Amino acid sequence: MWVGCRMGSRLTSSILPHPSIPTIIQSAGVHHHMESKNLRRFLGIERSNKAKANRNTHHNERMFRKMRGRKTVLLELPDDVEQRRLDALTPNKLRTEMLKKGINPYREVQPRLWQESQVTFQSLYGVVDPYVKSEDSLPWGTNLEGLKAKGQDMLQSVQHKWHNYKSGTSRIKKKEGFEKFDTNTFGPSADLIYEEAHLALMTRNVKELHGLITEHAYAKMWPDVSEGSIMWRLVERIEPSRVVSVRVTDNPYKSGNDIAQITVRMHLKQILAVFDRFGHLMLGSETEPRTTLEYVVFENHIAVVDGKWRLHDKVYPRWVNRKEPAHFTMEIKEDDSRPSAPISLPLRAEELIKKRKNEKQKGDDDN
């Protein structure tokens, strides 16, 4: 005899062991025949059908729609096709197009300017470490502040020497072609590069100049000869040039594109005169030599085999007085042609009106 009944949830029928005693068994109400054997599917954690959503998805979507909206970012992407079409239009057609859109082309539109910036990965636009150890060591102070200053100076000196080796010389020697690199023999090479770079700048030899200075140094040195001229001559080397700092870094960071920078101390006696485009002396002297103490930075793209050392920048330590820029002066001579009092100049409109009146009066006289 078969007996089937329901209590609360879905029930299944069973075979009774005795005809007079019915047995009721509650079964799990599942949506899929595999959910009864898998708790994760029964709880809705896993999907029984990958192509369909879990149960109660419509309820969850209504509940969490504000949270999904807060984490959604709406971006207005430019229309490249429309922008290329506008760039190809002539000025007259572009004005007509703007008028159709309700834009005043004579008031609300800025002129289209071509903006570009140079990007290079074989040079850095600056100095990695501008620190230079002071030549005059600090004395031992009698008070606590003096002892602290002396200790800080000694600590910076030790750290500087450590970084010269760890972040400088040791990394350079790992590169191909620099296994025998020595900072003690780099001084004469730096002197030659320094002298040839200034001679090329004086003669405006751009092709040779790009092989002697970096892009960063070119932006600083070329304006002196593009808008004027210079006269440079080396008179004497007071002391042999020596290396005071060595640094190696990669650009971009952790890319392996290593670039080395070496700071060289140069104590020279040289003649430098800077002229403007009219030939007027702006800075220096043509005959008087001056003694200069400079810390010149040289750079090399050591990541490639054919890298070469080039002049990059100058470092001005905190204990060295920076050079003052040129002061533009003008000599005013006593001349009778100079007015003693200010004179009001006529406006352009007044001149045009007077000119038209004179032409009209001349035409009437001829008639």
C-alpha positions as CSV (number, residue, x, y, z in Angstrom):
1,M,0.0,0.0,0.0
2,W,1.4,3.5,-1.0
3,V,0.6,6.5,1.2
4,G,1.6,10.1,0.3
5,C,1.0,13.3,2.2
6,R,2.4,16.9,2.7
7,M,3.4,18.7,5.9
8,G,4.7,22.2,5.6
9,S,7.1,21.5,2.8
10,R,7.2,19.0,0.0
11,L,6.9,15.4,1.3
12,T,7.7,12.1,-0.4
13,S,5.8,8.9,-0.2
14,S,7.4,5.8,1.3
15,I,6.6,2.1,1.5
16,L,5.1,1.3,4.8
17,P,6.6,-1.7,6.6
18,H,3.2,-2.6,8.0
19,P,-0.2,-1.9,6.4
20,S,-1.7,-0.4,9.5
21,I,1.2,2.1,10.5
22,P,1.7,5.1,8.1
23,T,5.2,6.7,8.0
24,I,5.7,10.4,7.0
25,I,9.2,11.6,5.9
26,Q,10.1,15.3,5.3
27,S,12.3,16.0,2.3
28,A,14.3,19.1,1.4
29,G,12.5,21.4,-0.9
30,V,15.1,22.0,-3.6
31,H,14.9,23.8,-6.9
32,H,17.3,21.5,-8.7
33,H,17.8,17.8,-8.3
34,M,21.5,18.2,-7.5
35,E,20.9,20.7,-4.6
36,S,19.8,18.0,-2.2
37,K,23.4,16.6,-2.3
38,N,25.2,20.0,-2.3
39,L,24.8,22.4,0.6
40,R,26.6,25.3,-1.2
41,R,24.1,25.0,-4.1
42,F,21.2,24.7,-1.7
43,L,22.3,27.9,0.1
44,G,22.7,29.7,-3.2
45,I,26.5,30.2,-2.9
46,E,27.2,28.2,-6.0
47,R,25.1,28.1,-9.2
48,S,23.6,24.9,-10.4
49,N,23.4,26.4,-13.8
50,K,26.3,28.6,-14.8
51,A,24.3,30.3,-17.5
52,K,21.7,31.6,-15.1
53,A,21.9,33.8,-12.0
54,N,21.4,32.7,-8.4
55,R,18.0,32.7,-6.8
56,N,16.8,36.1,-5.4
57,T,19.0,38.0,-7.8
58,H,16.2,40.5,-8.6
59,H,16.0,41.2,-4.8
60,N,19.7,41.7,-4.4
61,E,19.8,44.0,-7.4
62,R,17.2,46.3,-5.9
63,M,18.9,46.2,-2.5
64,F,22.5,47.0,-3.6
65,R,21.8,49.2,-6.6
66,K,22.8,52.4,-4.8
67,M,26.1,50.8,-3.7
68,R,26.8,49.8,-7.3
69,G,26.0,53.3,-8.4
70,R,28.5,54.8,-6.0
71,K,31.4,52.7,-7.2
72,T,30.6,53.3,-10.9
73,V,32.5,56.2,-12.6
74,L,31.0,57.8,-15.7
75,L,33.6,59.0,-18.2
76,E,32.9,61.2,-21.2
77,L,35.1,59.9,-23.9
78,P,36.1,62.3,-26.7
79,D,34.8,61.7,-30.1
80,D,38.0,61.2,-32.1
81,V,36.3,61.1,-35.5
82,E,34.5,64.4,-34.8
83,Q,37.7,66.0,-33.5
84,R,39.7,65.0,-36.6
85,R,36.9,66.3,-38.8
86,L,37.0,69.7,-37.0
87,D,40.8,69.9,-37.2
88,A,40.6,69.4,-41.0
89,L,38.2,72.3,-41.5
90,T,39.2,75.7,-42.7
91,P,38.8,78.7,-40.4
92,N,35.7,79.9,-42.3
93,K,34.0,76.5,-42.2
94,L,35.0,76.1,-38.5
95,R,33.3,79.4,-37.7
96,T,30.1,78.3,-39.5
97,E,30.2,74.9,-37.6
98,M,30.4,76.7,-34.3
99,L,27.6,79.1,-35.2
100,K,25.4,76.1,-35.9
101,K,26.1,74.8,-32.4
102,G,25.3,78.2,-30.8
103,I,29.0,79.0,-30.0
104,N,30.3,82.5,-30.6
105,P,33.6,81.8,-32.5
106,Y,34.8,85.4,-31.8
107,R,34.4,85.3,-28.0
108,E,34.1,81.9,-26.4
109,V,36.8,79.9,-28.4
110,Q,40.5,80.1,-27.5
111,P,43.0,79.9,-30.3
112,R,44.3,76.4,-31.0
113,L,47.9,76.2,-29.8
114,W,50.4,73.5,-30.6
115,Q,51.9,72.3,-27.3
116,E,54.7,69.8,-27.3
117,S,57.2,68.7,-24.8
118,Q,60.4,66.7,-25.3
119,V,60.7,63.3,-23.7
120,T,63.9,61.2,-23.7
121,F,64.9,58.1,-21.9
122,Q,68.6,58.4,-22.5
123,S,69.0,61.4,-20.1
124,L,67.6,62.8,-16.9
125,Y,66.1,66.3,-16.6
126,G,68.1,67.1,-13.4
127,V,70.8,65.9,-11.0
128,V,70.2,62.7,-9.0
129,D,72.1,63.8,-5.9
130,P,73.3,67.5,-5.7
131,Y,75.1,67.0,-2.4
132,V,78.7,67.9,-2.4
133,K,80.9,67.5,0.7
134,S,82.2,70.8,2.2
135,E,85.9,71.3,1.6
136,D,86.3,73.0,5.0
137,S,85.3,70.5,7.7
138,L,83.4,71.8,10.7
139,P,85.4,72.3,13.9
140,W,84.6,70.4,17.1
141,G,82.3,72.6,19.0
142,T,82.5,73.2,22.7
143,N,78.7,73.1,23.2
144,L,76.1,70.5,22.5
145,E,74.9,72.1,19.2
146,G,78.5,72.2,17.9
147,L,78.9,68.5,18.6
148,K,75.6,67.7,16.9
149,A,76.6,69.6,13.8
150,K,80.0,67.9,13.7
151,G,78.4,64.5,14.1
152,Q,75.8,65.2,11.4
153,D,78.6,66.3,9.0
154,M,80.6,63.2,9.6
155,L,77.5,61.0,9.1
156,Q,76.7,62.7,5.8
157,S,80.3,62.3,4.7
158,V,80.3,58.5,5.4
159,Q,76.9,58.0,3.8
160,H,78.1,60.0,0.7
161,K,81.2,57.7,0.3
162,W,79.1,54.6,0.7
163,H,76.6,55.7,-1.9
164,N,79.4,56.6,-4.3
165,Y,80.4,53.0,-4.2
166,K,77.1,51.1,-3.8
167,S,74.9,53.3,-6.0
168,G,77.7,54.5,-8.3
169,T,81.0,52.8,-9.1
170,S,79.9,49.2,-8.4
171,R,76.8,49.6,-10.7
172,I,78.9,51.2,-13.5
173,K,81.4,48.4,-13.4
174,K,78.6,45.8,-13.9
175,K,77.8,47.2,-17.4
176,E,79.4,46.0,-20.6
177,G,82.4,48.1,-21.6
178,F,82.8,49.7,-18.1
179,E,84.5,46.8,-16.3
180,K,87.7,48.8,-15.9
181,F,86.1,52.1,-15.0
182,D,88.1,54.2,-12.5
183,T,87.1,57.6,-11.1
184,N,90.7,58.5,-10.6
185,T,91.3,58.6,-14.4
186,F,88.1,60.4,-15.3
187,G,89.3,63.9,-14.6
188,P,91.2,64.4,-17.9
189,S,88.3,63.1,-19.9
190,A,85.9,65.5,-18.2
191,D,88.3,68.4,-18.9
192,L,88.3,67.6,-22.6
193,I,84.5,67.3,-22.8
194,Y,84.1,70.6,-21.0
195,E,86.5,72.5,-23.3
196,E,85.1,71.0,-26.5
197,A,81.5,71.7,-25.5
198,H,82.3,75.4,-24.9
199,L,84.2,75.7,-28.2
200,A,81.3,74.1,-30.1
201,L,78.9,76.5,-28.3
202,M,81.0,79.5,-29.2
203,T,81.0,78.5,-32.9
204,R,77.3,77.4,-32.9
205,N,78.2,73.9,-34.1
206,V,74.9,72.2,-33.3
207,K,75.8,68.8,-34.6
208,E,78.9,68.6,-32.5
209,L,77.2,70.2,-29.5
210,H,74.6,67.5,-29.3
211,G,77.3,64.9,-29.0
212,L,79.0,66.8,-26.1
213,I,76.1,68.0,-24.0
214,T,72.7,66.5,-23.0
215,E,69.3,67.7,-23.8
216,H,69.0,69.2,-20.3
217,A,72.2,71.2,-20.8
218,Y,71.2,72.3,-24.3
219,A,68.1,74.0,-23.1
220,K,70.2,76.0,-20.7
221,M,73.2,76.8,-22.9
222,W,71.8,77.4,-26.3
223,P,69.8,80.6,-25.5
224,D,73.1,82.4,-24.8
225,V,74.1,82.0,-28.5
226,S,70.7,81.9,-30.2
227,E,69.9,85.5,-29.0
228,G,73.5,86.7,-28.8
229,S,77.1,85.4,-28.8
230,I,79.8,84.3,-26.3
231,M,83.6,84.4,-26.2
232,W,85.2,81.7,-24.1
233,R,88.9,80.8,-23.6
234,L,90.6,78.5,-21.1
235,V,93.6,80.2,-19.6
236,E,94.9,77.8,-16.9
237,R,93.9,74.8,-14.8
238,I,94.8,75.7,-11.3
239,E,94.1,72.2,-9.9
240,P,93.6,68.8,-11.5
241,S,89.9,68.0,-11.9
242,R,88.7,65.2,-9.6
243,V,85.5,63.3,-9.1
244,V,83.5,64.1,-5.9
245,S,80.3,62.2,-6.5
246,V,79.1,59.1,-8.5
247,R,75.4,58.1,-8.9
248,V,73.5,55.6,-11.0
249,T,69.8,55.5,-11.4
250,D,67.3,54.0,-13.9
251,N,64.7,55.8,-15.8
252,P,61.9,54.7,-15.5
253,Y,62.2,53.3,-12.0
254,K,63.2,49.6,-11.9
255,S,63.4,49.4,-15.7
256,G,67.1,48.6,-16.0
257,N,67.7,51.7,-18.2
258,D,70.6,52.8,-16.1
259,I,72.0,56.4,-16.4
260,A,75.2,57.4,-14.6
261,Q,76.0,60.9,-13.3
262,I,79.5,62.0,-12.2
263,T,80.1,65.3,-10.4
264,V,83.6,66.7,-11.1
265,R,85.3,69.5,-9.2
266,M,87.0,71.9,-11.6
267,H,89.2,74.8,-10.5
268,L,90.0,76.9,-13.6
269,K,91.1,80.3,-14.8
270,Q,89.1,81.2,-17.8
271,I,87.8,84.2,-19.9
272,L,84.1,84.4,-20.6
273,A,82.2,87.2,-22.2
274,V,78.5,87.2,-23.1
275,F,77.1,89.6,-25.7
276,D,73.5,90.4,-26.7
277,R,72.3,90.4,-30.3
278,F,73.5,93.9,-30.8
279,G,77.0,93.1,-29.7
280,H,76.8,94.8,-26.3
281,L,78.7,93.2,-23.5
282,M,76.2,91.7,-20.9
283,L,78.4,89.6,-18.7
284,G,82.1,89.0,-18.1
285,S,85.2,90.4,-19.9
286,E,87.1,89.8,-23.1
287,T,90.5,90.4,-21.6
288,E,90.3,89.8,-17.8
289,P,90.5,86.2,-16.8
290,R,88.6,85.0,-13.7
291,T,89.2,82.2,-11.3
292,T,86.2,79.8,-11.0
293,L,85.5,76.8,-8.8
294,E,82.8,74.7,-10.5
295,Y,81.1,71.4,-9.8
296,V,80.2,70.1,-13.2
297,V,77.9,67.1,-13.7
298,F,78.6,64.6,-16.6
299,E,76.1,62.0,-17.7
300,N,76.3,58.7,-19.6
301,H,73.6,56.3,-20.8
302,I,75.4,53.2,-19.6
303,A,72.5,50.9,-20.4
304,V,73.7,50.8,-24.0
305,V,77.1,49.9,-25.3
306,D,77.6,53.0,-27.4
307,G,76.8,55.5,-24.5
308,K,79.2,58.4,-24.2
309,W,79.9,60.9,-21.4
310,R,78.3,64.3,-22.0
311,L,78.1,67.6,-20.0
312,H,74.8,67.7,-18.2
313,D,74.5,70.4,-15.5
314,K,76.3,72.3,-12.7
315,V,75.8,71.9,-9.0
316,Y,75.9,74.8,-6.6
317,P,76.6,73.6,-3.0
318,R,75.0,75.4,-0.1
319,W,78.4,76.7,1.0
320,V,79.2,78.2,-2.4
321,N,77.9,81.6,-3.4
322,R,75.7,81.4,-6.5
323,K,76.6,83.5,-9.5
324,E,74.4,86.5,-9.9
325,P,72.6,87.0,-13.3
326,A,73.6,89.7,-15.7
327,H,72.3,93.2,-15.0
328,F,71.1,95.0,-18.1
329,T,72.2,98.7,-18.1
330,M,72.0,101.4,-20.6
331,E,74.0,104.6,-21.0
332,I,71.8,107.7,-21.4
333,K,73.7,110.5,-23.3
334,E,72.8,114.2,-23.1
335,D,71.2,115.0,-26.4
336,D,69.2,118.0,-27.6
337,S,66.8,115.8,-29.5
338,R,65.5,114.4,-26.2
339,P,62.3,116.3,-25.1
340,S,62.5,118.0,-21.8
341,A,58.8,117.4,-21.0
342,P,56.4,114.5,-21.9
343,I,54.4,115.1,-25.1
344,S,51.0,113.6,-25.6
345,L,50.9,111.4,-28.7
346,P,47.8,111.6,-31.0
347,L,45.6,108.6,-31.3
348,R,45.5,106.6,-34.5
349,A,41.9,107.4,-35.0
350,E,42.6,111.1,-34.9
351,E,45.3,110.8,-37.5
352,L,43.0,108.9,-39.8
353,I,40.3,111.5,-39.5
354,K,42.7,114.3,-40.2
355,K,44.1,112.4,-43.2
356,R,40.6,111.9,-44.7
357,K,39.8,115.6,-44.2
358,N,42.9,116.7,-46.0
359,E,42.3,114.2,-48.9
360,K,38.7,115.4,-49.2
361,Q,39.8,119.1,-49.1
362,K,42.4,118.4,-51.7
363,G,39.9,116.7,-53.9
364,D,37.5,119.7,-53.6
365,D,40.3,122.2,-54.5
366,D,41.2,120.2,-57.6
367,N,37.5,120.2,-58.8
